[in-house]
Amino acid sequence: MRRIGVMVLMVTALFIGAAFADTHGHKKSAHGTTNKTSHSMHGIVINEAWARASTPGAKNGVAYLSIENHGSTTNALLSVTTPVAGRAELHTHKNESGVMKMEQIHSISVAPHKTAVLRPGGDHIMLLGLEKPLKIGSHFMMTLKFKSGSEKSIKVMVLKNNVKKKNKHNH
């Protein structure tokens, strides 16, 4: 009887793992399925770079990613360039007397062995003066410049405009 219980637990664990797995080399996130992409340089690893799809008539866009610092010293993202926008700026949200306001910042610091996550409602990359709308499923390149002097070009996937909606799967 005990063996049957152990077998049931093992089978259940396999099914749960399969529910979260994707056999096409992608990983799932709160934003839907994203390309399994990480970019590494000088102890810095960039993961899950994505941009929100444009709304009709939008002249600006926004991009998010995570920056892991595997180095022994603090590093910082200083600037971003991309061919899809006239310019890119680092921004954050601040709560001023109960009102959320967005403001430009000069860098995003990442301590050794820590991760900085750029996400909606927090630090992010503003894409100002879009050359064309960002369409779901497309991608574009961005170049990140760091305090250490390193630069890295990364691919950014364009995902759903409203990330708070649940993904519906129609099979």
N, C-alpha and C positions, 0 to 999 in steps of 0.2 A: 504494500500500500504506500509505503514511504517513497519507493522508487517511482511510482506513478505520479506522486505529488512533485517530485524533483523534475520528472520529464515534462509535466504540464508547465512548470515554471520556465524551463529551458525553451520550450516551444513558444510560450507567450513572449519571452524576451526576444526571440528571433522575429516574431511577427511585429513587435513594437519597433525593433530596429529597421525592419523592412519598410514600415510606414514612413520613417523619416529618411530613408535612403533614396537616392536618385541614381539610376544606372547610366546616366548620360554624362557623368563628370561635372555635374552642377551641384551647388549646395543651396539649400532652401533657407530663406531668411524671412523676417517680418515683411519684407518688401516684395515677396514672390520668389521665384527661382532666379538666381544670378549665376553668371559664369564663375566657375571656381578659379578665380584669378588672384594671385598675390604677386607683388613685385618687391624684390629685396635689393637693398644696396647699403653698404657701410653700416650694417647693424640695424637699418631701418627696413621694416616690412610694411608694405601698403596692401590692405585687404578691402574687399567689397566696395570698390569705387562705383558709385551709381549717381545718376542725376534724375531729377523728377521731370517727367514729360511736360512739355509746355502746354499752357492753356491757350485757347484761341486769342490771338492778338498780343500775347505776352512778348515784351522786349527783353526781359531778363529771365534768367534761370538760376538753378541752384544745384550744387553737387555735394555729395557726402562720401566719406571713406573712413577707414581707421588706420592709424599710424602706430605700429609697434616699434619700440626702441629696444633692441637687443644689445645695444652698446653699453659701455661703462660710463659714458658721460651724457649729460642732457643735450638734446638736439632740439631744433625747432623748425617748423615749416614757416618760411618767410614770404614766399610768393608763389603764384600759380599763373601759368599762361596756357591758352588754348586757342586753336584756330576758329572755334565755333562762336566766340564772343569778342567784342571789341576790347574788353579787359575782364580780368577776374580779380576779385578781392576776397580777403579773409574777413568773415563777419561773425558776430556772436549775438545772442539775445540777452538783454538785461531787464530785470523787473525794477521799474522805477515807480514807486508809490502805487503799486498794484497794476501798472500798465507795462506790458511787454514791449520793449523797443529794440530794434536792430541797430547795431553800430559796427563800423569797420574796426578791425584790430590789426596790429602790425605783425603778429606771429602767433603760432600755436605751439607751445612748448611741450616736449615729451621727455619726462624723466627716464633715467636708465631703468630698463626692465619693466616699463609701464606702457600703457596704450592710451592714446588720445583718440576718442571716437567723435567724429563729426557727424551730427545727426539733426533731424528736424527739432526745432526748439532750442538748439544749442549752437555750438560752433559749426560753421559751414562755409562753403565757397560760393560766393555770388558770381554769376556769369552775367555781366552787364553788356547790353547791346548785342543780343544774339544775332548771328548772321542769318539763321533760319530757325524755325521751330524745332524743338527736340522731340522726336517721335519715338513712341514705345517700340522697343526692340532694336533700335539703332544704337550706335556707339560712336564715341569720338575720343580723341587723344587730349591729354592734359600733361603739362610738364610742371613738376613740383621742384622748388628750389629750397634747400635746407641751409641752416646756420653752419653746418659742417663743410659747406661748399659743394656738396653733392647735388646732382640734379637727376630726376628720374621721369621719363615719359611713361604714362600709364594709359590703359584703355578704360574708358568710363562707359558703362552700360546705361541706357535710358530705360527707366521703369515707370510703372503706373504713376499717374499724377497724384492720386489720393492714396497714400500708403496705409491709411487707417482702415480702409475697406478690406474685408476678408476676401481671400482668393476663392473663387468658385471654380470647381472642377466639373466640367461637363464631359462625361466619358461616353 
